[in-house]
């Protein structure tokens, strides 16, 4: 039976966590696509509201993209500046 060092275990779990955090980007893409689709649909139904709908869409896209940026930052921290390695010994 092979022995896994604590450092290897923490690095492996950190890589897994970084990968799971990047799955959040799929949700961000779906959310932005849904937002843009509904904005186009609203503009097609009521063309005079295009300016208002565009502003609301851009706010929604910015809020949605923030979640993706947070997930990216967490992944980068886990992969390159791992805070858990220093707490092993």
N, C-alpha and C positions, 0 to 999 in steps of 0.2 A: 504494500500500500504506500502510495507516495505521500509525502508530507508537503503541505502547502504553507508557505510562510505567511505571516500576517500582512506583510507589505504587498505580496502578490494578491492576496485576497482583497485588500482595500483597493488596489489598483484595478482589479477586475470588476469589482462592484462599482467603482467610480466610472469606468468605461460603460458599464451597463446603464448606470444612471444618466450618463450623458446621452446615450442613445435614446433612452426613454424621453428625456427632455426634448430631444429633436423631433419626436413624434408629435409634439405640440405644434410644430410648424405645419403639419398636415391640417390640423384644426384651424390654424390661422388662414391658410389658403382657402379652405372651404368657407370660412366666415367672410373673407373679403369677396370671394366669388358670389356668395349669396347676397351680400350687401350691394355689389355692383349690379347684379341681375335685377334686384328689386327696384333699384334706382332707374334703370333703363325701362322697366315695366311701368313705373310711375310716370316717367317722362312721356312714354308713349300714350298713356291714358290722359295726361294733363300737361301738354307741352308748355303752358305758361308758367308752370311751377318748376321749370328746369333749374333755375338759379338756386332756389331754396333747397331742392333735392340734392343738387351737387354739393352744396355746403354741408348738408347733413351727412351725405355719403362720405365726404372727406374726413369729417370728425369721426365717423364710425370706423373708417379704415385706419385712422391714426390710433384709435383706442385698441382695435384688434391687433394691429402690428406691434403694439407695446408688449403684449403677451408673448409674441414670438421673439422679440428682442430680449426679454427677460429669460426665456428658455435658452437662447443662444449664449447669454452671459453665464448662466448656470453651467451649461455644458463646457464652456471654455475654462471656467474655474475648476471644474472637476477634472478636466483632462490635463491642464498645464500648471495650475497653482493649487494643487490638492491640499485642502486644509486638514484632511484626516490622517495624512502620513505622519505629521509631526506629533500626533497624539498617541502613537503606538508604544513608544518606550520612554 
